[in-house]
Amino acid sequence: MGSILSKISSAWGKSAQVKLLAELLVFCLLVAIYVTFFPLLHQTFGWIGVCFSWSFIGFSVWFWGLRGGVLAALFGYLLTMVLMKNIGAELLGGFLGPIFSVSVAAILGRLRDLSLRLQKQLAVRKKAEESLRDAQDALEQRVSERTADLQSANEQLRHEITERKQAEEALRESEEKYRTILESMEEAYYEVDLAGNFTFFNDAMCKISGYSRDELMGTNNRQYTDEDDAKKAYQTFSKVYTTGKSDKGFDWRIIRKDGTKRSVEASVSLRRDAEGEPIGFSGIFRDISEKQRLEVQLHQGQKMEAIATLAGGIAHEFNNALMGVLGTIELLKWDLPEDERRDEHFEAMNESGCRMSHLTDQLLAYAEGGKYQARDVKLDDFVIETLPILQHDLSPEVSVETHFSKVSYIRADHAQMQMVLSGIVANSNEAIEDEGIIKIAVENKDVDEAFTKQHPGLKPGSYVCLTIEDDGKGMDEETRNGIFEPFFTTKFQGRGMGMAAVYGIIKSHDGAITVDSEPGKGTVVRIFLPAISAKSKQEAKAVKQPKTEIAKGEGTILVIEDEEPLVDLFRQILERLGYRALLARTGKEAVELAKTFDGQIDLALLDVKLPDMGGGRIYPLIMEARPGMKVIVCSGYSIHGPAQAIIDAGADGFIKKPFSIVPFAEKLKEVLEGK
């Protein structure tokens, strides 16, 4: 019945109020049953019936829902018995026992429900705590994993930041290196857009153009070139754009900010963006103005050297021919009795020969062979001594001013320096049409490396500078570049070999000559000659006065000469002077005579150039055969060159053709006597 009622109660409602109401109804029903049946049970069965009824009620209550009703009924029964014995009322005990038992059972059942509910709540709470703990563990795991991920990401980020910093540093260093290279380049680097406007360039570009960086930025190439060069540049850039191939070098000229023009060599390459589309051009500008000037100087020097070689050869042959003419004239004068009218003819021929000899001197001077009798000279004293001679040939309207400072000595040939001064002053005189002034100055000049780059013929050191300036017509560039060529002339410049000879003489003295001139602004000629610290020992020697009488002697002289007229002339002159002549027309002949001649050979006259070998090769061979023999070099060339090499090797003297018999005889006597 309790089970049925429990199900009814359960079906009636699940809430606590419904359950309580059901319990009250059941309680009332049970009381009613108990009151109804208790007397009967008590009367019939006595206390057994009472116990049964109580047990029934407790069991029903327990089974209905309290689960602990048995203990409650038993507790109620015992308590009722105590009360009944104490009170002494059996009926009251029989009535109150069940009620109390049920009440106690209900209370205990309620406590049991609360305990179960509390256990359930504790179980739920425990489960919740376990879930919470699991969730917390999962959260901690996720936090740990997330922290590890964050640490890994942070480490990766730090690594990327480090790499980025390193890349930025490498880029900065690369840019700095690139900038340093560009700024240290002597060549100009440029970048222009497709229209030809500057977008980037280094400082060298500013230096070449003369413009500042702000002035040059955005400038188009048409703004610093003339029409022809702009057209040339356009054609080159257009070709590079069309073909995509770089042009490694084309020459053009740019106009600097100051209006002067500079020759440049440029390269052009096409610039492209990341997609390969053309965006402009880049390349190098190289200033080749100085290079072109040096090339012109080199070409001029090579041309002068070639002409000098030709001039030297002509002078040598011409001097040999003059030797035959002048020597024969002197022999005729020697053989024939004195006759005033005839001597006048001889003198006229001799003067013509001397003029021709002077011309060969100019040729030899041009061929860098003009220092015949070099000695210590002070240029200021030299100018003072020479000017009175030159002023007779100057125009009356031309005056001469001199400016001197304390200068060092130079080593030079006096006669050749007279030719230099005379030639330049004569040109200055012709350049002045009306009144004018020729200024001559002498000063010491220290030449440094920078100056030698502008004048390749010079070496750094101390020089004496001779400056000759006039206020005449001046010269244009074309005329100035040609004045040192032989026989170059203009209507206001010198004639013949003048300036060419000047050039050769100065070069033979290890000097240099420069000419600055512009039309209408006159001309300035500067000559640089090496300075010496003190007068040489040779200057201290007294210059002997030529003797008027012919010095005769005796001995055997070996004449080494290839030209037949001169061979016979030398033989006649030597025999007239009292010597015995041995004649050799080739080098081999000379060596053979030196080896095989049975007798003393006191002296040899050695020409520099013979058909089979040069004098420099003959000299050691004849000296090997005749160690004590004296040797005089006799040549139509100057002392410089092959003749000087033979003298340096040990030869005893030099005499240049053509020569007069008197100085020739004196030279022979000096060498033979060892003076």
C-alpha positions in Angstrom: 0.0 0.0 0.0 2.9 2.4 0.8 4.4 1.6 -2.6 1.1 2.4 -4.3 0.7 5.6 -2.3 4.2 6.5 -3.1 3.6 6.0 -6.8 0.4 8.0 -6.4 2.3 10.7 -4.6 5.0 10.5 -7.2 2.4 10.8 -10.0 0.6 13.6 -8.2 3.6 15.8 -8.2 7.3 16.0 -7.9 7.6 19.2 -6.0 8.2 19.4 -2.2 4.7 20.9 -1.5 2.9 18.1 -3.3 5.0 15.5 -1.5 4.3 17.1 1.9 0.5 17.2 1.2 0.6 13.5 0.2 2.4 12.7 3.4 -0.2 14.4 5.5 -3.0 12.6 3.7 -1.4 9.3 4.1 -0.6 10.1 7.8 -4.3 10.9 8.4 -5.3 7.8 6.6 -3.0 5.6 8.7 -4.2 7.3 11.9 -7.7 6.6 10.9 -6.9 3.0 10.2 -5.0 2.7 13.4 -7.7 4.2 15.6 -10.2 1.9 13.9 -8.3 -1.3 14.1 -6.1 -0.6 17.1 -8.7 -1.5 19.8 -9.6 -4.6 17.9 -6.1 -5.7 17.5 -5.4 -4.7 21.1 -8.3 -6.6 22.4 -7.8 -9.6 20.2 -4.1 -9.9 20.2 -3.0 -7.7 23.1 0.3 -6.2 22.9 1.2 -8.3 20.0 -1.4 -6.6 18.0 -0.2 -3.2 19.2 3.3 -4.0 18.1 2.1 -5.3 14.8 0.1 -2.2 14.1 2.9 0.0 15.0 5.3 -2.0 13.0 2.9 -1.9 10.1 2.6 1.8 10.3 6.4 2.3 10.6 7.0 -0.1 7.7 4.5 1.6 5.6 6.1 5.0 6.3 9.6 3.6 5.7 8.5 1.8 2.5 6.7 4.8 1.3 9.7 6.9 1.3 11.6 7.2 4.5 13.6 3.9 4.2 14.4 4.2 8.0 10.8 3.7 9.2 11.6 0.4 10.9 14.0 2.0 13.3 11.6 4.9 13.8 8.6 2.5 14.6 10.7 0.5 17.0 11.9 3.7 18.7 8.3 4.9 18.9 7.1 1.7 20.4 9.7 1.6 23.1 9.0 5.3 23.9 5.2 4.6 24.0 5.8 1.7 26.4 7.7 4.0 28.7 5.1 6.6 28.5 2.4 4.1 29.1 4.0 2.7 32.1 4.7 6.1 33.5 1.4 7.6 32.7 -0.5 4.5 33.3 -2.9 5.1 30.5 -2.8 2.3 27.9 -5.2 4.1 25.6 -3.1 7.2 25.5 -0.1 5.1 24.8 -1.9 3.2 22.1 -3.0 6.5 20.5 0.1 8.6 20.9 2.6 5.9 20.1 1.7 5.6 16.5 1.4 9.3 16.1 4.7 9.9 17.7 6.3 7.0 15.8 5.0 8.4 12.5 6.1 11.9 13.4 9.5 10.7 14.4 9.7 8.5 11.2 8.6 11.5 9.1 11.2 13.8 10.7 13.9 11.2 10.4 12.8 10.5 6.8 12.9 14.3 6.1 16.4 14.4 7.6 17.4 11.4 5.5 16.1 13.2 2.4 18.0 16.2 3.4 21.1 14.1 3.9 20.6 12.4 0.6 20.0 15.7 -1.0 23.0 17.1 0.7 25.0 14.1 -0.5 23.7 14.6 -4.0 24.6 18.3 -3.8 28.0 17.3 -2.3 28.4 14.8 -5.1 27.3 17.5 -7.7 29.6 20.0 -6.1 32.4 17.4 -6.0 31.8 16.7 -9.6 31.6 20.4 -10.3 34.9 20.8 -8.4 36.4 18.0 -10.4 35.0 19.5 -13.6 36.3 22.9 -12.4 39.6 21.3 -11.6 39.7 19.6 -15.0 38.7 22.8 -16.6 41.4 24.6 -14.6 44.0 21.9 -15.6 42.8 22.3 -19.2 43.0 26.0 -18.9 46.5 25.8 -17.4 47.5 23.5 -20.1 46.1 25.8 -22.7 47.7 28.8 -21.0 51.0 26.8 -20.9 50.7 25.9 -24.5 49.7 29.4 -25.4 52.6 30.8 -23.3 54.9 28.4 -25.1 53.4 29.5 -28.5 53.8 33.1 -27.4 57.4 32.5 -26.3 58.1 30.8 -29.6 56.4 33.6 -31.5 58.3 36.2 -29.4 61.6 34.4 -30.0 60.8 34.3 -33.7 59.9 38.0 -33.6 63.2 38.8 -31.8 65.0 36.8 -34.4 63.2 38.6 -37.2 63.9 41.9 -35.6 67.6 41.0 -35.3 67.7 39.9 -38.9 65.9 43.1 -39.9 68.4 45.2 -37.9 71.3 43.3 -39.5 69.8 43.7 -42.9 69.2 47.4 -42.2 72.8 47.8 -41.0 74.1 45.9 -44.0 71.9 48.1 -46.2 73.2 51.2 -44.5 76.8 50.1 -44.8 76.2 49.2 -48.4 74.6 52.6 -49.1 77.5 54.3 -47.2 80.0 52.3 -49.2 78.2 53.0 -52.4 78.0 56.7 -51.5 81.7 56.8 -50.5 82.7 55.1 -53.8 80.6 57.6 -55.8 81.9 60.6 -54.0 85.5 59.4 -54.1 85.3 58.8 -57.9 87.1 61.3 -60.1 84.6 60.4 -62.8 81.1 61.8 -62.6 78.2 59.3 -62.1 74.8 60.4 -63.3 71.2 59.2 -63.5 68.6 60.9 -65.7 65.0 60.2 -66.5 63.8 59.3 -70.0 63.5 63.0 -70.9 67.2 63.5 -70.0 66.7 65.4 -66.8 69.1 64.8 -63.9 67.7 62.7 -61.0 70.9 61.8 -59.3 74.6 62.5 -59.6 77.8 62.7 -57.5 80.0 65.6 -56.6 82.3 65.0 -59.5 79.5 65.9 -61.8 79.2 69.3 -60.1 83.0 69.8 -60.4 83.0 69.0 -64.1 80.0 71.2 -64.9 80.7 74.0 -62.5 77.1 74.0 -61.2 76.0 73.4 -57.7 74.0 70.4 -56.8 70.7 72.4 -56.5 71.4 74.1 -59.8 72.1 70.9 -61.6 69.2 68.7 -60.2 66.5 68.4 -62.8 68.6 70.1 -65.5 68.2 68.8 -69.1 71.3 68.0 -71.1 70.3 70.6 -73.7 70.9 73.3 -71.1 74.7 72.5 -70.9 75.5 71.5 -74.5 75.4 73.2 -77.8 73.1 72.2 -80.6 75.5 69.7 -82.3 76.4 68.0 -79.1 72.8 67.9 -77.9 71.9 66.2 -81.2 74.7 63.7 -80.7 73.7 62.9 -77.2 70.0 62.5 -78.2 71.1 60.0 -81.0 73.2 58.0 -78.5 70.5 57.9 -75.8 67.9 56.9 -78.4 70.0 54.1 -79.6 70.5 52.8 -76.1 66.8 53.0 -75.4 65.9 51.2 -78.7 68.5 48.4 -78.5 68.8 48.1 -74.7 72.6 47.8 -75.2 74.9 50.1 -73.3 77.2 52.5 -75.1 80.6 52.3 -73.3 82.0 55.5 -74.6 81.2 58.4 -76.8 82.9 61.8 -76.8 81.1 65.1 -76.6 81.5 68.5 -75.1 79.6 70.2 -72.3 79.4 73.9 -71.5 80.3 74.8 -68.0 78.6 77.4 -65.9 81.4 79.9 -66.6 80.9 79.4 -70.4 84.0 77.3 -71.0 83.8 74.0 -72.8 85.1 70.7 -71.6 85.5 67.5 -73.5 84.0 64.5 -71.8 83.8 60.8 -72.5 80.5 59.4 -71.5 78.9 56.0 -71.1 75.2 55.3 -71.2 73.1 52.4 -69.8 69.4 51.9 -69.7 67.8 51.8 -66.3 64.7 49.6 -65.6 62.3 49.2 -62.8 61.4 45.9 -61.0 59.0 45.0 -63.8 61.7 45.6 -66.4 60.2 48.8 -67.8 62.6 51.5 -68.8 62.7 54.4 -66.4 65.8 56.4 -67.4 69.5 56.2 -68.1 72.7 56.1 -66.0 76.4 56.3 -66.8 79.8 57.9 -66.3 81.2 61.2 -67.3 85.0 61.4 -67.6 86.7 64.8 -68.2 89.2 64.1 -71.0 90.1 67.7 -71.7 93.5 67.2 -70.0 93.9 63.9 -71.7 93.3 65.4 -75.1 95.7 68.2 -74.3 98.4 65.7 -73.3 97.7 63.7 -76.4 98.2 66.8 -78.5 101.4 67.5 -76.7 102.5 63.9 -77.2 101.6 64.0 -80.9 103.4 67.3 -81.2 106.4 65.9 -79.4 106.5 62.8 -81.5 106.2 65.0 -84.6 109.0 67.2 -83.4 111.1 64.2 -82.6 110.7 62.8 -86.1 111.5 66.2 -87.6 114.4 66.6 -85.2 115.8 63.2 -86.4 115.5 64.3 -90.0 117.0 67.7 -89.2 119.9 66.1 -87.4 120.6 63.8 -90.4 120.4 66.8 -92.8 122.7 68.8 -90.6 125.2 66.0 -90.4 125.3 65.6 -94.2 125.4 69.3 -94.7 128.2 69.8 -92.3 130.3 67.2 -94.0 129.7 69.0 -97.3 130.6 72.3 -95.8 133.7 70.8 -94.3 134.9 70.0 -97.8 134.1 73.5 -99.1 135.5 75.5 -96.2 138.5 73.2 -95.8 139.4 73.5 -99.5 139.1 77.3 -99.3 141.5 77.4 -96.4 144.0 75.1 -98.2 143.8 77.4 -101.3 144.5 80.4 -99.1 147.4 78.5 -97.6 148.9 77.5 -100.9 148.4 80.7 -102.9 150.4 83.9 -102.3 148.6 86.7 -100.7 146.4 88.8 -103.0 144.0 91.4 -101.7 141.4 91.0 -104.5 141.6 87.2 -104.4 141.3 87.2 -100.6 138.1 89.2 -100.8 136.6 86.4 -102.9 137.9 83.9 -100.4 136.4 85.9 -97.6 133.0 86.1 -99.4 133.0 82.4 -99.9 134.0 81.8 -96.3 131.2 84.1 -95.0 128.7 82.2 -97.1 130.0 79.0 -95.7 129.8 80.3 -92.2 126.1 81.4 -92.8 125.4 77.9 -94.0 127.2 76.5 -91.0 125.0 78.7 -88.8 121.9 77.3 -90.4 123.1 73.7 -89.6 123.7 74.9 -86.1 120.0 75.8 -86.0 119.1 72.5 -87.4 121.2 70.7 -84.8 119.8 72.9 -82.1 116.3 71.9 -83.2 117.4 68.3 -83.1 118.3 68.7 -79.4 122.0 68.9 -80.1 122.8 72.5 -79.4 125.0 72.5 -76.2 128.4 72.7 -77.8 130.2 74.6 -75.1 128.1 74.4 -72.0 129.2 76.6 -69.1 127.7 78.2 -66.0 125.6 81.2 -67.0 123.6 83.8 -65.0 120.6 84.6 -67.2 120.2 88.1 -65.9 123.8 89.0 -66.8 123.4 87.2 -70.1 120.3 89.3 -71.0 122.1 92.5 -70.0 125.1 91.6 -72.2 123.0 90.4 -75.2 120.3 93.1 -75.4 122.5 95.9 -76.8 123.3 93.6 -79.8 119.6 92.7 -80.3 118.2 96.3 -80.0 119.9 97.3 -83.3 117.4 95.1 -85.1 114.3 96.3 -83.2 111.8 98.8 -84.5 112.3 102.3 -83.1 108.7 102.3 -81.8 109.4 99.2 -79.7 110.9 99.6 -76.2 112.4 97.0 -74.0 111.9 96.7 -70.2 113.8 94.4 -68.0 113.0 93.0 -64.5 115.5 90.9 -62.7 115.7 89.3 -59.3 118.5 87.4 -57.7 118.8 84.2 -59.7 120.7 81.0 -59.7 123.2 79.9 -62.3 122.2 77.6 -65.2 124.4 75.3 -67.3 124.1 76.4 -70.9 125.9 77.2 -74.2 126.2 81.0 -74.5 125.9 81.1 -78.3 122.8 78.9 -78.3 121.1 81.0 -75.7 121.8 84.0 -77.8 119.9 82.3 -80.6 117.0 81.6 -78.2 116.8 85.2 -77.0 117.3 86.6 -80.5 114.6 84.4 -82.1 111.9 85.2 -79.4 112.7 88.9 -79.3 112.6 89.1 -83.1 109.1 87.4 -83.1 107.9 89.8 -80.4 109.2 92.8 -82.5 107.3 91.6 -85.6 104.1 91.0 -83.6 104.0 94.7 -82.6 102.6 96.8 -85.5 103.0 100.3 -84.0 104.3 101.3 -80.6 104.8 98.6 -78.0 106.8 97.1 -75.2 108.8 94.0 -74.8 109.2 93.0 -71.2 112.0 90.6 -70.2 112.1 89.1 -66.7 114.4 86.6 -65.0 113.5 84.9 -61.7 113.9 81.7 -59.8 111.0 79.2 -60.0 110.3 76.1 -57.9 108.4 73.6 -59.9 106.2 71.1 -58.1 104.4 67.9 -59.2 101.2 69.7 -60.2 103.2 72.0 -62.5 105.0 69.1 -64.2 101.7 67.5 -65.1 100.9 70.6 -67.1 104.4 70.6 -68.6 105.5 66.9 -69.2 109.0 67.9 -70.2 109.8 69.2 -66.7 110.8 67.4 -63.5 110.1 68.8 -60.0 112.9 71.0 -58.8 114.5 74.5 -59.0 114.5 76.3 -62.2 115.4 79.8 -63.6 112.5 81.2 -65.6 113.1 83.6 -68.5 109.9 85.4 -69.4 109.5 87.5 -72.6 106.2 89.3 -72.9 105.0 91.6 -75.7 101.7 93.5 -76.3 101.5 92.7 -79.9 98.7 91.0 -81.9 98.9 87.7 -80.2 98.0 84.3 -81.7 95.0 82.1 -82.0 95.1 78.4 -80.8 95.9 77.0 -84.3 98.9 79.4 -84.7 100.1 78.8 -81.2 100.1 75.0 -81.8 102.3 75.3 -84.9 105.0 77.8 -84.0 107.5 75.2 -83.1 107.3 73.5 -86.4 110.2 74.1 -88.8 109.6 76.9 -91.3 106.3 77.8 -89.8 105.4 81.4 -90.4 102.6 83.9 -90.4 102.6 87.5 -91.4 103.5 88.6 -87.9 105.6 85.6 -86.8 109.3 84.7 -87.1 110.7 83.2 -90.2 112.7 80.0 -91.0 113.9 77.8 -88.3 113.6 80.4 -85.5 111.2 79.0 -83.0 111.8 75.4 -84.0 115.5 75.9 -83.2 114.5 77.6 -79.9 112.5 74.6 -79.0 115.3 72.2 -79.8 117.9 74.2 -77.8 115.7 74.5 -74.7 115.0 70.7 -74.8 118.7 70.0 -75.2 119.3 72.0 -72.0 116.7 69.8 -70.1 114.3 72.7 -70.0 110.8 73.5 -71.2 109.2 76.4 -73.1 105.5 77.5 -72.9 103.6 80.0 -74.9 100.5 81.8 -73.8 98.7 84.0 -76.3 95.3 85.2 -77.4 94.4 87.4 -80.4 94.7 91.1 -79.4 96.2 90.3 -76.0 99.9 89.8 -76.8 102.1 86.8 -76.2 104.0 85.5 -73.2 106.9 83.1 -73.7 108.3 81.4 -70.6 111.5 79.3 -70.6 112.4 77.1 -67.7 116.0 76.0 -67.3 117.4 73.8 -64.5 119.1 75.9 -61.8 122.5 74.8 -60.3 123.6 75.5 -56.8 127.0 77.0 -57.6 129.4 77.6 -60.5 131.0 74.4 -61.7 134.7 73.8 -61.8 134.7 74.1 -65.6 133.6 77.7 -65.3 136.7 78.4 -63.2 139.0 77.4 -66.0 140.4 80.2 -68.0 139.2 80.4 -71.6 142.1 80.2 -73.8 142.4 82.8 -76.6 142.7 81.3 -80.0 146.1 81.5 -81.5 146.6 83.2 -84.8 149.5 81.0 -85.8 148.8 77.4 -86.9 150.1 74.9 -84.4 152.0 72.2 -86.1 153.1 68.8 -84.6 154.3 65.4 -85.4 153.1 61.8 -85.0 150.8 59.3 -86.7 147.1 60.0 -86.8 144.5 57.4 -87.9 141.6 59.1 -89.8 138.4 57.1 -89.6 136.1 58.7 -92.2 133.8 57.3 -94.8 133.3 60.3 -97.2 136.0 60.3 -99.8 136.3 64.1 -100.2 136.8 64.5 -96.5 139.3 61.6 -96.4 141.5 63.4 -98.9 141.0 66.7 -97.2 142.0 65.4 -93.7 145.1 63.8 -95.3 146.2 67.1 -96.9 145.5 69.1 -93.7 147.3 66.6 -91.5 150.3 66.4 -93.8 150.4 70.3 -93.9 150.4 70.3 -90.1 153.4 67.8 -90.0 151.5 64.6 -89.2 151.4 61.2 -90.9 147.9 60.2 -91.9 146.5 56.6 -91.8 143.2 56.4 -93.6 140.3 54.0 -92.8 137.0 54.3 -94.6 135.1 51.7 -92.6 135.0 50.5 -89.0 136.5 47.1 -89.9 139.4 48.9 -91.7 140.1 51.0 -88.7 140.2 48.0 -86.3 142.4 46.1 -88.7 144.8 49.0 -89.0 144.9 49.4 -85.2 145.8 45.7 -84.8 148.2 45.3 -87.7 150.0 48.6 -88.2 153.7 48.2 -87.5 154.4 51.4 -85.7 153.0 54.0 -83.2 149.6 55.4 -83.7 149.4 58.5 -81.6 145.8 59.7 -82.2 142.6 58.7 -84.0 140.0 61.0 -85.6 136.8 59.0 -85.2 133.6 59.8 -87.1 130.3 58.9 -85.3 128.6 57.3 -88.3 130.3 54.8 -90.7 128.8 52.4 -93.2 129.4 49.2 -91.4 129.3 50.2 -87.7 128.9 53.2 -85.4 131.7 55.1 -83.7 130.5 53.8 -80.3 131.2 50.3 -81.4 134.5 51.1 -83.1 136.0 52.9 -80.1 136.4 50.0 -77.7 137.8 47.8 -80.4 140.6 50.2 -81.4 141.3 51.0 -77.8 141.7 47.3 -77.1 144.3 47.1 -79.9 146.0 50.4 -79.0 145.4 51.1 -75.2 147.5 54.2 -75.1 146.1 55.9 -78.3 144.4 59.2 -78.0 140.9 59.7 -79.7 139.1 62.8 -80.9 135.5 62.4 -82.0 135.0 64.4 -85.2 131.4 64.6 -86.4 128.8 66.7 -88.2 126.5 65.9 -85.3 126.6 67.8 -82.1 128.5 66.6 -79.0 125.2 65.3 -77.5 124.1 61.8 -78.4 126.5 59.2 -79.8 129.5 61.6 -79.5 128.9 62.2 -75.8 128.7 58.5 -75.2 132.1 57.9 -76.8 133.6 60.8 -74.7 132.0 59.3 -71.6 133.7 56.0 -72.5 137.1 57.6 -72.4 137.7 59.6 -75.7 139.9 62.7 -75.3 138.0 65.4 -77.1 135.4 66.5 -79.6 135.5 68.8 -82.6 132.4 69.5 -84.8 132.5 69.7 -88.6 132.9 72.1 -90.3 135.9 73.6 -88.6 138.8 75.9 -89.4 142.3 74.6 -89.7 143.6 76.9 -86.8 141.3 75.6 -84.0 141.7 72.0 -85.5 145.5 72.2 -85.3 145.3 73.6 -81.7 142.9 70.8 -80.7 145.3 68.1 -82.0 148.2 69.6 -80.2 146.3 69.9 -76.9 145.2 66.3 -76.9 148.6 64.9 -78.0 150.3 66.9 -75.3 147.7 65.8 -72.7 146.6 69.3 -71.8 
